[in-house]
Amino acid sequence: MVHAERRTHPVGLKLPNAWGLYDMHGNVWEWCQDCFVDGYYTTSPRDDPPGALVGPYRALRGGCWYFVEAGGAASCRAAFRNRRGPPSLRIYGLGFRLARSVPSSSTSP
């Protein structure tokens, strides 16, 4: 099976998910703010864990079309976490997502 035509796609060309977010699965791995530490989730809070603040690797999420054939579709879920070298690493299939907080309508003027 050919996944994503074996290439990355410009953001927003595929359908968004239920929350209107594009490209959450399988386009490129996304660097995360938190670090990847083996066993972190065995001692972290169960609900909404913040992620490790220090460690040798940044966490990656979302999967990448390039790794689907090796890891299967499960490796492209947004919940799937991985690591791939230190934060200085630059490879094809690795990106980041910009995010910002939007005030709720109850706090806006």
C-alpha positions in Angstrom: 0.0 0.0 0.0 1.3 3.5 -0.9 0.9 6.0 1.9 0.6 9.7 1.2 2.1 9.2 -2.3 5.5 8.7 -0.5 6.0 12.5 0.2 5.0 15.3 2.5 2.1 17.5 1.6 1.6 21.3 2.1 -0.4 21.9 5.2 -4.2 21.9 4.8 -4.6 19.8 1.7 -6.1 16.8 3.5 -9.3 16.9 5.5 -9.2 18.3 9.0 -10.1 16.3 12.1 -13.2 16.8 14.2 -11.6 19.9 15.9 -10.6 21.5 12.6 -6.9 20.7 12.9 -5.1 19.7 9.8 -2.3 17.1 9.3 -2.4 15.6 12.7 -1.5 12.1 11.5 1.2 10.9 9.1 2.4 14.0 7.2 5.6 14.6 9.2 6.8 13.9 12.8 6.3 16.9 15.0 8.9 18.1 17.5 7.2 18.6 20.9 8.0 21.0 23.7 8.5 18.2 26.2 11.4 15.7 26.3 11.2 12.0 25.7 12.2 10.0 28.8 11.8 6.3 29.0 9.2 5.3 31.7 8.0 8.9 32.2 4.3 7.9 32.0 4.7 5.2 34.7 5.2 8.0 37.3 3.5 11.0 35.7 0.0 12.3 36.6 -2.6 10.1 34.8 -4.7 13.1 33.5 -3.0 15.6 31.2 0.6 14.8 32.1 2.8 17.8 31.3 5.7 15.8 29.8 9.3 15.6 31.0 11.0 19.0 31.1 14.6 17.8 30.8 16.1 14.9 28.9 18.5 14.1 26.0 15.8 13.9 23.4 12.7 15.9 22.4 9.5 13.9 22.0 8.1 13.4 18.5 4.4 12.9 17.8 2.1 12.3 14.8 4.1 9.9 12.7 5.5 10.4 9.3 4.5 8.9 6.0 8.1 7.7 5.6 8.0 5.4 8.7 4.5 4.0 8.2 5.6 0.9 6.2 8.1 0.0 9.0 5.9 0.8 12.0 2.4 0.4 10.6 -0.5 2.8 10.9 -0.3 2.8 14.7 3.0 4.7 14.5 1.1 7.6 12.8 -1.4 8.2 15.6 -1.1 11.6 17.4 -0.8 9.7 20.7 2.2 7.7 19.5 5.4 9.1 21.0 8.9 8.6 19.7 12.4 10.1 19.8 14.8 10.6 17.1 18.1 12.1 18.2 18.8 15.4 20.0 16.9 18.7 19.3 19.7 19.7 16.9 18.8 16.9 14.5 17.5 17.9 11.0 15.9 15.2 8.9 13.3 14.9 6.1 9.9 14.1 7.6 10.4 16.1 10.8 8.6 19.4 11.4 6.8 21.4 14.1 3.4 22.9 14.7 2.8 26.4 15.8 0.1 26.8 18.4 -1.3 29.7 20.4 -4.0 30.2 23.0 -7.2 31.9 22.0 -9.2 33.7 24.7 -12.6 32.2 25.3 -15.6 34.4 24.4 -16.3 35.0 28.1 -13.0 36.7 28.6 -12.9 38.8 25.5 -14.0 42.4 25.6 
